[in-house]
Amino acid sequence: MGQTDRLRLPFPLLFPLLLGLMLLASGCSISYSTEVDSEQKISASSGNFDGDLDSGDQFGSAIATIGDLEGDGVSDLAVGAPFDDDSGENRGAVWVLFMDSDGSVDSEQKISADAGGFDGTLDDEDQFGSAIAPLGDLNNDGFLDIAVGAPLDDDGGSDKGAVWILFLNGEGGVESEQKISDDDGDFPGDLDDDDQFGRALAAIGDLNRDGVNDLAVAAPNDDDGGTDRGAVWILFMNSDGTVSSVQKISSDRGGLDRDPENEDRFGSALTEIGDLDDDGVVDLAVGVSGDDDGGSDRGGLWILFLNDDGSVDSMRRITQTRGGFEGSLSDNDQFGNAVSNLGDINDDGIVDLAVGAKRSDDGGAERGAVWILFMEINGEVISSTKLSDTEGNFGGDLDSGDHFGSALAHLGDLDGDGIGDIVVGACLDDDGDTDSGAVWVLFMGDADTDFDREEGGLFDMSQEDLNTILNGSGSAN
């Protein structure tokens, strides 16, 4: 092949490929790390939050970044409190937080059975607000819309679950809503008792290219193939919030290369990860908090490379024993209970992930932790960093049982320092009252790079050898 005939790859694939080749040829390894620069807590007694949180509300069980809803240049948040008791026991609520750039709250709007203009019917124990996903402007009215999970809704049977599509206005209230369940929203799938459809949600863009954004919905207690193995439903949406068609991914359907095992709870968490493999189709990360690789309920994360019909083309597993993950997990950590796409924080052209392990015992029983995973294009992990009560320069005060890492969201660069920031739920925090819940805004430091150079490594390479790797010959272009 001549100079003019060489294969030219797009930069997001070319850079990590070249870097990997150089490291392989030189005997070097590379790792990345990051840490917390500062933090701001939002709770019943912190962060200028004026809402009324009660005992057991579990504020921070779900978090979604919803863009700049009020147009002040700062991204805003939606935070779930699924055990809120407005109009009945554990019916649930969502708080829309209009944010300031210092991580505190400028103002808030509650959405519940009796607040925020929501006209849908919630019943006791529905747990509305267990999951939240931004949908963009689904109905083209100029305002962002969101999906909200109510996984213990009883439409069609006990705890089958439901999703509410909320069409918002500029004040964070609801203009109208559409329910998707076993009985509503033109959902053609088959849900069983205790599937808990709506336990996790992820916006996945316009997967089928029909001009309407689509939605991934988890049912982690689905019994396809065995007890509580879990499932993910890909919903191809209509602009009115109803469902056009679906694709189920489970032990029995959707093309998984490996079946979940009993009580794995595939679908504990969801996030889109962009087009990781550059095949033109968005891909999906799925939490599997009950995975037993390495020990009981240590948890895992499955990377699904999707087809445009919502089925799985191929997959990678990230667990204590697989996928390049070298972090230390303990039994019952439930790594994968939450996950968020952080964008490319180490500037290698590949998106990176935050993964919750809400029952990690760093510093005390079940205080919780968050793992930052620096990713490769094949869905494996280059390196990882832990943020907890004892690691990652986190300066906040965590107590035993807080479940820091119960929810995650990427906030973008809130403070304008050029580095993306993270929001972390601690749904059993006791500020104000027992298990009222809290959210931590983490202002992150830059990602550092470390090379472990062996003799004859990368920095000992001749220019001729380097050109050979870069160009396929000994001459420079």
N, C-alpha and C positions, 0 to 999 in steps of 0.2 A: 504494500500500500504506500503510495507516495505522500509527500508533504501535503498536497492539496486535497488528498482523499481521506485524511484522518477523520475519525468519528468526533463530532463536536457535541458534547453534552451540555445541557443547561447548567448554569452555575450552581443552583441548589444541590444538584447531584454531583457536579464536577469537583467542587471543593472538598467535600468529605471523602470522595473517592481518592483524590490525589493525596490528601492528608493521610488516609489510611495506608495507601501504598508506600508513602515515604516512611511512615512509622514501622510498617512491616519490614521494609527493606533495611532499616537502620537499627532494628532491635529496640526501638523506643516505645514507650506507652504514654498515653496522654490522659489527664484527668482534669475535671473542672470542679470548681466549688463556688459557693456563694453563701452569704450570711445576711442577717438582718441588720440594717443600719439603725433603724428606730421603729417604734410601734405606737399605735393609738388604739385604745380599747373603746368599744361602743357597747354600753349595757344600760341597765336601769339607773346606774349611778355614775356613768362615765361617757365622755365623748359628746356631750351636749344633746343627748337623746332625750326627748321630752315625752315619749310614748309611755303608756302604762303597761308594764310587764308584771305578770303575776307568777306566783309559785307554780312551777311545772310547765310554763309556757314553752320552754326549750327554743327560745329565740336563737337563731344561728344554726338550726338544723338543715337549712338550705340557703344558698346564696347565689345570686346571679347579677352580673353587671349588665345594666340595661341602657348604657349610653348616656348622653347628656340630655335627659328628658326635659329639663327646664331651660336649657340653652344658656347656661352661665359659664361654659367652658370646662366644667368638671364632670366626670362620669358619675352616675348615680347607681344605687344598688336596690335590689329587692331581696328581702330577708324573710325566710319562713319561720313561723312560730306555730307548729302543727298541733300543739296541745293547748292553744288559746281556747278559752271557754265562752266567747261571745255567743249568746243565744242558746248555748248548750254545751255539754261536756266534750272537750277535745275535738271541737268542730274545726278549729284551726284558723290561721290568719297569715297574711303576708303584709310586711311593712315595706313601703317604698321610702327609701332614705335619699333625700337630696343632700349631696355631700359637699363639704368644703375641701380645699386642697391640702389641709393639714390632717385629714382623716377623720375629722369630727363631722357631726351632722348639722346641716343648716336648718332643715325642717323635715317632717315626715308625714306620710299618709298611710293610714291603716286600711287594709282591704279584708273584710270578714263578713260573716252572715249579717251583721248590722252596721257595717261601716264601708265607706269608699265607693258607694254606688253599685255594689255587687248585688244582683237580683237573683242569682242562682240559689238553689235549695241545698243547704248543708245539713247533715244529720249528725247526731252525737257519734263521736269516734271516727269521723271521716278522715281526720288529720290532713285537711287542706293546708298546703304550705310545706309538705314534706319534701317537695322538689320544685324547682323553678328553672325555666329556660327562656331566654329571650328569643323571639321569633322574627325580629325585624318588624317592618310595617306590613303585616300580613294582608290587611284590607285596604292598603293604599290611601289612608286618610291623613297621612302626615305624622302619625304618632306611633311610637313603638308598641308592640303587643307582646304578651308573655304567655307561656304555658305553665300551669300550676298543677302539681300532682295531689290527689286525694286518695291514697292507696288503700284505705279501708272503707271506701264507699261500697254500698251494698246493692248497687244496680245489678239485677239479674241473679243475685246470690250473695252470700256472706263474704265480705272483704275481697270481692273481685277487683275493686279499684276503679279509678276514673282519672281523667285529665280535664281540667278546665282551660279553655282558651279565653284569655281576657284581652279585650280590645280597650286599650288605655287612652286617656286624655292627657293633656299637658300638665295637669295637676297631680298625676299619679293615681287618679281614680279610674273607675271602670265605666266605659260608655255602654258596652254590651258584653255578653259572654256566650260561649258555646261549650257544652259538655260533650266529652267523648267517653263512652263507657260501653258495657255489654248491651245496653238498651238505647244508646243515644249517639248522635254525631255520625251516623252512617258507618260505624266501625264494623267491618265484616269478619273480624277475628272471633275466635272461640275462647272465652275466658272461663276459668273454673274458680270455685270457692278458694279463697286465701291466695290467689295469684299475686295480689297486691300490685296490679297494673298501675303505674304512676309513681312508684317508689323512687325512681330516678328518671331524669329527662335530659335530652341534649338536642339543641338545634343543630341540624346537619346541612344547612343550606339547601339549595335546589338540586337535590340528587338526581331527579329524573328530567330536569331541564324543561319544566313546563311553566316556569315563571313564578312559581309559588314555593316558598321555603318549606322544607319537610322536617320531620321530628322523629327522634328515636325515643322510645318509651320502654322502660324496664319493668319486668314482672319477676322479681328475684325469687319468688316462692312457687313459680310454675313447676309442674311435676312431669314435664316431658322427659321420659327416660328413667325417671326416678324421683324420689322425694326432694322437693325444694332445690332442684338443680338450677332453676332459673331460666329466663328467656329475655330476649330483646325484640321488641316490635318496631319495625321501620314503617312509619306512617307517611304516606304520600298525601299531602294536604291540599284542600281547596282553600280559596281566599276567604271563605266565610267561616273557616274554623272546623268544617266537617272533613271527613276522610274520603279520599278518592280510592285508595287501595292500600294494601299492607303487604309486608314480607316479615315473617317470623324467623328469628334465629334462635335455635335451641338444640338440644340433643337430637331431636327428630327432624329438624328442618333448617334450611338456610345455608348449608354448606360448611359447617364447622369441621375442621380437620380432627378435632378431639372433642369428645363429649365432656361436659361438666359432670362431676360426681355428685352423689347425694349430699345435700345441704351445703353445696358450694356457694349457692346464691349468686350465680352469674347474673349480672345486672344490678349489683349493689350500688354502682355509680356509673355514670356515662359522661364522656366528653368527645366532641369531634376533635380531630387532630390535623385538620387540613388534608392535603393530598400528599401523605408522607412518602409514598413510593412513586409519585409523579406519573401516575397512569391516567390522570384526568378525572378521578373520582375521589371524593372525600373519604377519609378513613375514620375509624372509631376506636376509642379506648374504653374498655369495659372492666369495671371493678368486679372482683370475685372474692369477696371478703371472707368466705368460708373455706377457701382453698387450704388444703392441709400439707402442701409441699414443705418439707422441713420440720413440720410440727403442726399441732392441732390449731386450726383457724388462724394461722399466720397470715393468710390472705394472698392475693395475687392480682395481677392486671393483665388482661388479654388485649393485644393489639389486633384489630380486625381490618384487613385490607378489603374494602368493599367493591362490589360490582354496582353498576348504576341501577340495577333492579333491587338493590338492598340486600342481596345475598353476599356470602363471604367468598372471596377469591382465595385468600390464604390468611394465616394468622401466626402470631408469636405470643408466647406466654412469658410473663415476667413474674417470677416468684423467688423465694429464698434459694432455690436450686437451679433456676433457669433464667435465660434472657440477659445474661451479663450483669445482673444485679448482685452487688457484693455487700450491700448493707446487712446489718444484723437485725433480724426479726425474732420476736419471742412468741411463744404460744399465746393465742387469743389477741394478738395485736390488731387483727382485722385490717391489715394493709389492703387498700383498695376500697375502703368504705366510702371514699370521696376521691374525685380526680378532676383536674382542671388543666386545660391547655394554656401554657404560659407564653406562647410565642417563642421566638428564637432568642433566648437570653444569653447565649454564649457566641452568637454571631457566626455560627458554622453553617447556616442555611437550613437547619432542621429544627422543627418545633421541639420544645422541652415541656415536661409535665410536672405538676405537683400532685402528690398522692397522699391521702390521709391514712393514718393508722391511729384511730381515735382511742384505742385501748392500750397504747404503748405505756409502759410504766416508768419512763424516764422521769426521775425526780420524785416519783410517788405513784401509787396505784392509779392506773387509767387516767393519767394527766393528759396523755395524747401526744402525737407528733405528726409532722409533715415531712415527707421525703421529696426533694427536688431531683428529678431524673433528667439527666442530659442524654438525649436520644440519638440513635443512629437511624439511617433511612430504612434499614431492614426491621425496625421495631424493637431492637435490643438496646440495652443501656450502656453508654460509654462510662459514666461514673455517676455518683449520687452524693447528695448532701442532706443531712438530717437537721430539721429545726424542731427544737423541743425545749423543755424546761432546763435542760443541761447542755444543749448543743446549738450551734448555729448563731450564737450571739443574740439570741432572743432574750430581751430584758424584761418581759412582762412577768406578772405574778400568776402562776398557775397553781391550782390546788388539786389534790387527789380527786378523781372522778369528774374533772372538767370536760373531758373528751375534746380537747383541742385537736382540730383536724376533722371534726364531724362534717364540715362542709368547706368548699374551696371555690374561689373565683379569682380570675386575673383582672385586676382593676385598671390596667394600663399604667401610664406614668402619671400618677396622681399629683406628685409634688414637683413635676417639671424638671427633674434632675437627669433625664435621659435614660432612666432605668425603670423597668416595669415593676409594679407593686402588686401585692397579693392580699386577699382577704380570706381569713380563716375563721370558721365557726368553732365555738366552744359551748355547745348547746346545754351542758349541765353546769355551767358556771352559776355561782350563787349570789352574784351581785344583786342586791335588792331583796331577793328571796330565794328559797331553795329551787335550784334547777330553772331559774328564770332565763338563763342563757346569756350569751355575749358573742360579739364579733370582734376580732382583732384585725386592724389594718397594719400590714407589715411593709414598711418602706425598705426596699432591698438594696444591698450593695451590689457592685458590679461583679460579674462572673470572672473568677481568676482561673488561669490555665497553668498546669504543672506538667512538665515533661520529665519522665524518668528515663534518662539516657544511659544506655549501656555503652561499653567501649565500641568504637566504630559506629556510633549512632548518627542521628540526623545532622547534628552540627559538625560532624567530622566528614560529611559527604563532600566530594569534589563537585565543582560546578558541572563537570561533564556528566557525573552520575545523576545529579539533580535534573539536568536537562533531559537525560534519558527517560527518567520517570515522568517528567512533565510533558515531553514532546514526542516520546517514542524514538528518539535518536540522540546522538551526542552533540548535535549542533543546535544552537539557540535560534529561536525565531525572532 
